[in-house]
Amino acid sequence: MIDWNHVRTLQQEVGPEDFDKLVPLFFSEIDSAVKRVSKSDTPIQLARDLHFLRSGALNLGFSDLSELCAEGEMQAENGDGDKVDLTAIVSCYEASKQQFIEGLQNLDAA
C-alpha cells in the first residue's frame, strides 16, 4: 500500500524538518483532490482530477492509490467515467493515510 523505500528516500532528500512540513501540505492537497474527484461532473474533469490525485499519491509513496487512480483516469479518458470505482479510491486513500501515519511513527523511531 505504501512504498516505504520511496518515503525514506524523500525524507532523506528533503531532510527530516522539511519532510515534517511537507506531509501536512500533502494531506491538505490530497484531501481536497479526493473531494474534487467525488464531485467531478464530466469524464474529462474526472480524468484530470484523478491524474492530479495519482501524481500526489506517487509523490508520497501511496502506490496502491496511484494504481487505482491510473486505472480510473484511463477509464475516464475513454469515456467510461461512470465505471470508475470512486468508493474504492476514497477507501484506499483513507486506509493509505492511516497506514502512512502509523508507519511514519515507526520510521521516525528507526
C-alpha positions, 0 to 999 in steps of 0.5 A: 500500500505504501512504498516505504523505500520511496518515503525514506528516500524523500525524507532523506532528500528533503531532510527530516524538518522539511519532510515534517512540513511537507506531509501536512501540505500533502494531506491538505492537497490530497484531501481536497483532490479526493473531494474534487474527484467525488464531485467531478461532473464530466469524464474529462474533469474526472480524468484530470482530477484523478491524474492530479490525485495519482501524481500526489499519491506517487509523490508520497509513496501511496502506490496502491492509490496511484494504481487505482487512480491510473486505472480510473483516469484511463477509464475516464479518458475513454469515456467510461467515467461512470465505471470508475470505482470512486468508493474504492479510491476514497477507501484506499486513500483513507486506509493509505493515510492511516497506514502512512501515519502509523508507519511514519511513527515507526520510521521516525523511531528507526 
